[in-house]
């Protein structure tokens, strides 16, 4: 590719994508600990009031960041659904497998 401006933009996007992957990995490490805690204490895998509060909070942050709140809600809902799936695995006595996510 000879267009240096476009190459620079793409490099920035690649760097941001890498940061997102590492941030998600760290987030899932913490949510896995939450899932294990919930499993050992008998708490349910899902917490709808917490999830609603998080979605509301993220929508507000999205507006502040000039990001589409609908997109941010869909993104967080996808993450929440995956976290709940992991928590359900812990409740069933399964151990979450990283990488391929136990699949």
KAQUIKA-V634828 format. One record per residue. N is the residue number from 0. SS is DSSP state (~ for helix, > for strand, _ for the rest). PSI is psi in degrees with one decimal (none if undefined). Layout:
N&SS&PSI  N&SS&PSI
This chain:
0&_&132.1  1&_&-12.7  2&_&102.3  3&~&-33.5  4&~&-48.3  5&~&-41.4  6&~&-41.4  7&~&-43.1  8&~&-44.9  9&~&-35.4  10&~&-41.3  11&~&-43.3  12&~&-43.8  13&~&-41.9  14&~&-42.5  15&~&-42.7  16&~&-42.2  17&~&-43.7  18&~&-41.0  19&~&-42.7  20&~&-44.9  21&~&-36.7  22&~&-42.5  23&~&-39.7  24&~&-44.5  25&~&-40.8  26&~&-44.0  27&~&-29.4  28&~&-42.7  29&~&-43.5  30&~&-27.4  31&~&-39.6  32&~&-40.0  33&~&-43.9  34&~&-42.8  35&~&-42.0  36&~&-46.7  37&~&-40.3  38&~&-40.2  39&~&-20.7  40&~&0.0  41&_&14.7  42&_&148.9  43&_&153.0  44&_&-35.9  45&_&151.2  46&_&84.5  47&~&-36.5  48&~&-39.7  49&~&-44.0  50&~&-44.4  51&~&-41.0  52&~&-40.7  53&~&-41.3  54&~&-43.9  55&~&-44.7  56&~&-44.7  57&~&-37.0  58&~&-40.0  59&~&-42.9  60&~&-39.4  61&~&-43.6  62&~&-43.8  63&~&-35.0  64&_&2.4  65&_&42.1  66&_&143.8  67&_&115.8  68&~&-32.2  69&~&-44.2  70&~&-45.9  71&~&-36.5  72&~&-43.7  73&~&-41.0  74&~&-48.8  75&~&-38.2  76&~&-40.2  77&~&-45.4  78&~&-46.0  79&~&-44.2  80&~&-38.8  81&~&-40.4  82&~&-44.7  83&~&-40.3  84&~&-43.2  85&~&-43.9  86&~&-37.5  87&~&-35.8  88&~&-43.3  89&~&-40.0  90&~&-34.2  91&_&6.2  92&_&2.6  93&_&151.1  94&_&129.7  95&_&135.3  96&_&121.3  97&_&-174.3  98&_&-89.6  99&_&7.2  100&_&37.6  101&_&9.8  102&_&none
